[in-house]
Amino acid sequence: MVSKIGAKEFKSRVKATLMQIDGNIKEDDLYFSQTTSGYYIEYKPEYPNRSNADFIVYQDLAGSISVHGNMSALVPTIEHYENIDDFEQKTLINRCIKCHGKIEGEYFDGVNGKICIHCIKELFIYNGLKSLGLIKESED
């Protein structure tokens, strides 16, 4: 399903998603641009210098989104999404609802979402959840 959105909505939704994924992302480090082929938001925390944290979220005129990251690597990372809804859903799906970190290894699948092993241990509930068989293992 194609979901074409305008520049204002793209900027707002991508910014909100990125800040929800990583609480360290600040609005001042996000740079928006519009080109003849689409829109993009570039994350540059050490602007004007480059860093390994830099990445770009790009939407083409058809509405599909790609994320280009790890620019200094031999083969940069590129992830593709059908549209803005697909981007929001897939980028947030494997994130801890408490710290927004990526779920890796053990986690608890709560009513409102997944909680990572680090947050579970920080809350001192790991042993209780483990003894009840409620701790799951991620398949990544």
N, C-alpha and C positions, 0 to 999 in steps of 0.2 A: 504494500500500500504506500503510495507516494504521499508525502506530507510536506508540501511547500509552505514555508513560513517566511515572513519578512525579516528584515535586518534587526529590527527592535526586539521581536520575539526571540529570534535566534540568540542574540546577545544576552538577553535576560535569562532564558532557559539554560543555556550552556554555562553561564556564570554561576547560576544557582546550583546546577549539578556538580560542577567542579568544586565549589566551596563545600558542598555536602560530602563529597568523596574525601576531600583532604582539607581539614580545618586550617592548615598552614597557608593555603592559597589565599592571597589578598587581592582585592579588586584593583589595587594600584599596580599589580604585576600582570594584569590581563590587558592586552592591546587588541582592539577590534579594528578590522579593516574590511572594506567592501571592494570587490574587483568586478570586472566584466563577467567573470565566470562563477561568482558566488561570494560567500562571506567567510571570514575566518577570525578566530580568536587565538592569539598567540600568548602563551604563558612564558614570561621571561623574568624570573625572580632576581636576576643580577644585571638587568638592563642598564647600560647599553652593551655590557659584556655577555658573551655566550656562556651557558653552563649545561651540564648533563641533565638538569631538571627541565630544560626548555622543551616545549611541545606545542603543536598547533592542532586546533579543532577546525575542520573545514567543511562547509556545506556547499555543494554545487547547485546549479540552477534547477536540477531535477529533484532536489530535496534530500539526496543521500549525503551521509556524513562520513568523514574519515578523520582519524586521529593519527598524526604523524609525530612520533617521539623518538627518543634516544638518537638524536641527530648526529652525535659524534661517533656512533658505532659504525662498524664496517657495513652492516646491513641494518638501516634504520627500521624501527618498528612502525607498521602501518596497520591500523584496525579499521574495519569498514562496518557501517551501520546503514540499514535501509532508510531511516528517517530520524527525526528528532525524538520521537517516542521510543524507537528501538535503542537509540543512544542512551537515553535516560534510564530505561529499564535495564539494559545489559551492563551499564557501568556501575549501577548501584546494587545489582543483585547479589554479588559476593562480597559485600562490605558489612562490617560490624556496625550495628545501629548505635553503639555507645561511642566508639572512638573513630569510626569510619575507615578503619584500616582494612586491608584485604584479608579475607578469611583464608587461612592456610592451616592445614592440620585439623586439630580438634576444634569443635565449636558447639554451641547450644542453639538449637532452632526454636526461638521464643515466639510468642504470639505476634509480636510486632516486627520480627526479623531475627537475623542471626547475630549472636554475640561471640566474639573471638575468645580464644583460650586465655589471652592476656587479661582481658576485662573480667572474665569469669573468675580467674585466680585473684585479681585485684578486689573483687567483691566477696572473696572468701566462700564461694559456693561450689567450687570445683568438685570437692570430694563428695558432697551430697548429691549433686547432679550425676556424677560418675557412678555412684553406688546404685542410683535409680535407673541406670542405663540410658540417661538422657543426653549424654555427650556423643556427638556424631563426628565422623572423620570426613574431611572434605576430599573430593575426588579429583582435585587439580594436580 
